[in-house]
Amino acid sequence: MLKEASAKRLMTYDQIEQRMNIFNYGMNDQSNIPPTIRPKHLTNNHIVGSASQKLCLFKLMPIIFYDVIDQLTNTMDIYTCLREIISYAYSTRFRKSWLPYFNSLTIRFQSLMVHYLPNVIIPKVHFVTEYPRIIDANGPATRFWCMRFE
């Protein structure tokens, strides 16, 4: 999303870095404040930080970049789809009736990635489509995930 904002000349890499530095994180996010995104991170397609820090950044992205988020048409579709997938995957209770919709979300996410960002697809994009089957077999992902150790 940040690279699209830069490509559309909505923000420069330096403005993105400044925005990250001045953002006031809330009390619940203090332990997971993501490191500043520097221009070299965006150039190299590698945002640094722990999984918890990246999740915090992911969830706060629309708040931190509130003024440009509406103009990011391509990546915003991917973001909203992935945001919904995460809300299901991280839920503590998961109904079996949600599985067909959850499955369609994961397929939609993979399709959006192939369509809009084919050069940045990694194996994890495919693994997302396995979540419905794994959750169906084992229950909510929060029972067997590694995020709690982050």
N, C-alpha and C positions, 0 to 999 in steps of 0.2 A: 504494500500500500504506500509506503514511504517513497519507494523508487518511482511509483506511478505519479505521486504528488510532485516529485522533482522533475520527471519527464514532461509533465503537463505545465511545468513552471509555476506551480502553485506555492511551492516552498523550495528553498535551496537546502542542501545538506547541512549547511551551517545553521540555518533557521530551525531545522529539525533538532539539531544538537542543542541549540539555545532553549527551545521549547521543552526538551527533556530536562534540562538543568533547572528551569524556573518552575516546573510543575510542583504543586504542593500535594504530596501524597497523604492520604488519610491515615488515621491511627491504625486501622486494620491492615494497611499495606506497608507499614514501616519496616517490617522484617524482610519484605520481599521487593524492596525498591530496586528496579532494574538499573544496571549501569548505563551511563550515558551512551547513546548511539552516536558514534563518531562517523564522519564521512567515509573513512577507510572501511568501516564495517558494512556500510551500504554498498560501497564499490566492490567489496569482496563477497557480497551475499552471505555474510556471517555476522549475525547479531550475537554478542557475547552475553553470558549470564547463566545462572542455574535454571533448571526447569521451572521452579517457582517464580523466579524473576521474570522469565519470558511469559509465563501465564499471566502474571500481574500486568505486564505491558500489553499483552493481547487483550485483556479485559478492559483496560483503561484507554486503549487506542482511540475510541470515538470521543472520549472526554478530553484527552490531551490535545488531539488534533481536530477539535470540534468545528473549526471554521473551514476546513478543507475536505472533511470526510464525505460530504454530500457530492463532491465533484469527482470522486474516485469510482467511476461506474464499473469498470472491469473487476477490480480487486474487491470492491465492496460486496458484490454478489458472493464471491468466494468467502470473504470474511463472515458475512451473516450466516452462510450455510455452515461454516466450521464452528461458529459461535453456538449455533443450535446443536450441532453434534456434540460439542463439549458439554453443553448443559445436560444432555441425555447421558453421556458417558460418565460424567462425574456425579450423577444423581445417586443418592443413597438407597433409594427404592426405585425399582424398575418394573413396570407392568409388562406382561407378555404381550398385551394388546398394542403396545408401543413399537414392537419389533418391526412390523412391516413399514411403518413410516420412518423409523430410524434407518432401516435398510435403504429406503429410497433416498434419504438424506445423504448417506455415505456414497451412494452411486452418483448422485447429483454433484457432490463435492469433487469426486474424481473426474467427472465429465467436465466440470468448470475448469479444473486445473489443466486438463488436457487441451481444452479450447483456448484459454486465456494465457496460461503460463507453461507451455510445453517444455521449455528449456530448464525449468527449475524443479521438475518432478523428481522426487526421491522415493525410495521404497516405502517410506511411511505413508505416502499417499495411497498406496495399495492396501497397506495394513488397516487403514481406516475402514475399508469395506469388510474386514473380518470381524469388527466389533460386534455387529448384531449376532453373528453365530456364536462368538465367545460368550457374550452376555446371556444368550439363550441357554448355553450349556452350563455356565458357572454362576449366573446371577449378576448383580450389579458389579461394575468394574472396580468400585471403591473397595470391594472386599479383597481384591488381589492385585492392586496397583502398587507402584513404587513411589508415587508422588508423596505419600505420607512421610517418606524418609528424606525428602528434600528440605 
